[in-house]
Amino acid sequence: MNTVVFGGSFDPLHDGHIAAADAAQGSFAIDEFLWTPSWHAVHKLDIQPADADFRVRCIDSVLPSRPRNESLCLLETDSQRLCYSVDTLQLLSQQNPKRELYFLVGGDSLSHLNTWHDLPRLFTTCRFLLVPRPGWGAQQLADYTSSLAPDLRRLFRAQFMDMPVVDISSSFVRRQLMAGGEATQMPVSVIELITAENIYRGLD
C-alpha cells in the first residue's frame, strides 16, 4: 500500500505545496496521500507558526478539488506537542503494517537532515521523495548520500521527483503578507481564509 506522507508546517499552504503534491501523484500509483501538518516544526522553534487549527483548515479547504486519495492526518496537530517525524511515520506504519511509506519533503531538507532525530530508524521506516529546490537537485543528493556513514548509506532511500524547481517558500509568502503586500501564489481558498481572518498581517 503506497502511502505518501507530506509533512510540514504549511504556514501558509502555497502553490509550491500543491505542485509537489501533483508531482507525487503523477510519479507512481499512490493508494493514500496524507497531508500531515506539524503542531510546531522541531527545526523551526524560533518561528511562531500560525495557529494549528487555521493551518489545518487551509489544507482542508483545498481537499475538495484534490484527488480522492488525499486526506488530512492530524496525528501531530492533535498531539499539541513537538513531534519527531520518525515517530509519526512509525505510528502510521504500526497502524497499518501494509503501508509502504514515502516521505515528501523539500530537497533543501538535505542541508539539515543529519540533525533529524534517530536517522537509522527514520531511514528504515520510509523512502524520501524530494522536491527540487533552488540549488538542490540530483548532484546534492549524490553528495549527501556519499557523506553518510556506510551503515546509514545502506538504509537511506531517496529520489528527486521529476518536476520543475519549486522557487517559493512559506517564509517568502509570510514576509509578503506581513509587509502588507498581496501574496497570490496560494490556492484561492487559502487566500480567502487569510483575508477573512487577517492572518499574518502586521506581524514581525
Phi, psi and omega per residue, in radians:
M1 nan 1.866 -3.087
N2 -1.364 2.035 -3.101
T3 -2.130 2.089 3.058
V4 -1.681 2.226 3.095
V5 -1.908 2.009 3.139
F6 -1.821 1.717 -3.114
G7 -1.709 2.791 3.102
G8 2.676 3.067 3.122
S9 -1.442 -0.480 -3.109
F10 0.851 0.993 -2.956
D11 -2.162 1.241 0.082
P12 -1.752 3.007 2.986
L13 -1.121 2.304 -3.112
H14 -2.371 3.125 -3.055
D15 -1.113 -0.471 3.081
G16 -1.119 -0.674 3.070
H17 -1.095 -0.756 -3.139
I18 -1.115 -0.731 3.123
A19 -1.091 -0.684 3.114
A20 -1.140 -0.747 3.110
A21 -1.102 -0.734 3.118
D22 -1.080 -0.730 -3.140
A23 -1.121 -0.718 3.108
A24 -1.104 -0.762 -3.140
Q25 -1.062 -0.548 -3.128
G26 -1.565 -0.047 -3.050
S27 -1.479 -0.651 -3.101
F28 -2.879 3.047 -3.103
A29 -1.279 1.982 -3.124
I30 -1.858 2.246 3.103
D31 -1.488 -0.686 3.077
E32 -2.573 2.511 -3.123
F33 -2.192 2.026 -3.022
L34 -1.910 1.950 2.984
W35 -1.319 2.088 -2.970
T36 -2.200 1.388 -3.126
P37 -1.191 2.504 3.109
S38 -1.439 2.695 2.976
W39 -1.255 -0.795 3.031
H40 -2.752 2.120 -3.088
A41 -1.113 2.280 -3.092
V42 -1.045 -0.652 -3.092
H43 -1.576 0.188 3.100
K44 -2.265 0.744 -3.064
L45 -1.179 -0.329 3.133
D46 -1.462 -0.032 -3.125
I47 -2.001 2.209 3.078
Q48 -1.515 1.927 -3.071
P49 -1.327 2.838 2.964
A50 -1.068 2.744 -3.119
D51 -0.902 2.402 -3.091
A52 -1.030 -0.677 3.140
D53 -1.062 -0.696 3.123
F54 -1.139 -0.786 -3.113
R55 -1.130 -0.632 3.078
V56 -1.133 -0.748 -3.136
R57 -1.135 -0.578 3.087
C58 -1.104 -0.796 3.107
I59 -1.112 -0.781 -3.116
D60 -1.051 -0.535 -3.097
S61 -1.200 -0.402 -3.126
V62 -1.674 -0.243 -3.042
L63 -1.072 -0.609 3.123
P64 -1.020 -0.443 -3.137
S65 -1.726 0.096 -3.090
R66 -1.754 2.898 3.065
P67 -0.960 2.609 -3.013
R68 -1.194 -0.283 3.130
N69 -1.443 0.019 -3.141
E70 -1.646 2.424 3.118
S71 -2.694 2.984 3.104
L72 -1.556 2.421 2.982
C73 -2.017 2.037 -3.008
L74 -1.864 0.399 -3.123
L75 -0.989 -0.748 -3.054
E76 -1.400 -0.756 -3.134
T77 -1.198 -0.639 3.120
D78 -1.177 -0.477 -3.130
S79 -1.242 -0.438 -3.117
Q80 0.934 0.716 3.100
R81 -2.669 2.923 3.062
L82 -1.140 2.332 -3.135
C83 -2.207 2.369 3.008
Y84 -1.423 2.429 -3.132
S85 -0.971 -0.703 -3.089
V86 -1.080 -0.616 3.138
D87 -1.233 -0.703 3.092
T88 -1.099 -0.799 -3.134
L89 -1.112 -0.726 -3.132
Q90 -1.164 -0.649 3.095
L91 -1.123 -0.715 3.086
L92 -1.081 -0.666 3.104
S93 -1.179 -0.689 3.133
Q94 -1.195 -0.599 3.115
Q95 -1.117 -0.593 3.117
N96 -2.580 1.656 -3.097
P97 -1.056 -0.236 3.124
K98 -1.380 -0.144 -3.118
R99 -1.232 2.292 2.924
E100 -1.791 1.922 -2.953
L101 -1.579 2.292 3.039
Y102 -2.080 2.117 -3.078
F103 -1.743 1.980 -3.071
L104 -1.585 2.031 -3.123
V105 -2.478 2.850 3.061
G106 -1.189 2.503 -3.139
G107 -1.054 -0.466 3.118
D108 -1.207 -0.159 3.033
S109 -1.075 -0.396 3.114
L110 -1.049 -0.414 -3.097
S111 -1.186 -0.410 -3.133
H112 -2.328 0.261 -3.097
L113 -1.056 -0.539 -3.137
N114 -1.145 -0.261 3.125
T115 -1.586 -0.084 -3.103
W116 -1.244 2.720 -3.042
H117 -1.269 2.285 2.972
D118 0.933 1.150 -3.102
L119 -1.019 -0.726 3.135
P120 -1.000 -0.764 -3.140
R121 -1.232 -0.683 3.120
L122 -1.080 -0.838 -3.105
F123 -1.156 -0.506 3.113
T124 -1.303 -0.547 -3.002
T125 -1.426 -0.515 -3.012
C126 -2.529 2.870 2.930
R127 -1.876 2.439 -3.114
F128 -1.577 2.304 2.924
L129 -1.843 2.061 -3.015
L130 -1.819 2.356 3.095
V131 -1.602 2.165 3.115
P132 -1.030 2.280 3.105
R133 -2.213 2.801 3.139
P134 -0.933 2.128 3.129
G135 1.446 0.065 -3.106
W136 -2.300 1.930 -3.124
G137 -2.639 -2.675 -3.020
A138 -1.038 -0.695 -3.117
Q139 -1.144 -0.710 3.131
Q140 -1.176 -0.601 3.064
L141 -1.138 -0.759 3.109
A142 -1.084 -0.727 3.128
D143 -1.117 -0.762 3.141
Y144 -1.104 -0.801 -3.114
T145 -1.046 -0.756 -3.119
S146 -1.201 -0.372 -3.140
S147 -1.404 -0.246 -3.103
L148 -1.282 2.610 3.003
A149 -1.088 2.618 -3.055
P150 -0.918 -0.683 -3.112
D151 -1.172 -0.636 3.091
L152 -1.318 -0.626 -3.137
R153 -1.053 -0.630 3.139
R154 -1.171 -0.485 -3.083
L155 -1.562 -0.477 -2.995
F156 -1.271 2.187 3.113
R157 -2.255 2.113 -3.082
A158 -2.725 2.655 3.076
Q159 -2.655 2.502 2.999
F160 -1.414 2.431 3.078
M161 -1.338 2.616 3.121
D162 -1.432 1.632 -3.092
M163 -2.800 2.816 3.085
P164 -1.092 2.703 3.078
V165 -1.074 2.309 3.099
V166 -1.565 1.895 -3.065
D167 -1.910 0.907 3.068
I168 -2.561 2.533 -3.135
S169 -2.400 2.755 3.090
S170 -1.084 -0.640 -3.132
S171 -1.114 -0.657 3.095
F172 -1.117 -0.777 3.141
V173 -1.109 -0.755 3.129
R174 -1.046 -0.770 -3.137
R175 -1.061 -0.708 3.097
Q176 -1.045 -0.811 -3.091
L177 -1.200 -0.725 -3.133
M178 -1.102 -0.533 3.140
A179 -1.459 0.035 3.129
G180 1.516 0.135 -3.141
G181 -1.432 3.063 3.109
E182 -1.786 2.086 3.084
A183 -1.755 2.012 -3.053
T184 -1.843 -0.107 -3.048
Q185 -1.511 0.888 -3.140
M186 -2.474 2.740 3.029
P187 -1.022 2.579 -3.100
V188 -0.983 -0.726 -3.100
S189 -1.112 -0.570 3.114
V190 -1.266 -0.747 3.079
I191 -1.011 -0.731 -3.128
E192 -1.116 -0.715 3.120
L193 -1.156 -0.762 3.135
I194 -1.081 -0.740 -3.134
T195 -1.174 -0.775 -3.091
A196 -1.131 -0.607 -3.054
E197 -1.846 0.062 3.069
N198 0.939 0.746 3.141
I199 -1.376 2.479 3.075
Y200 1.344 -0.359 -3.051
R201 -1.150 2.285 3.022
G202 1.283 0.202 3.122
L203 -1.600 2.734 3.058
D204 -1.909 nan nan
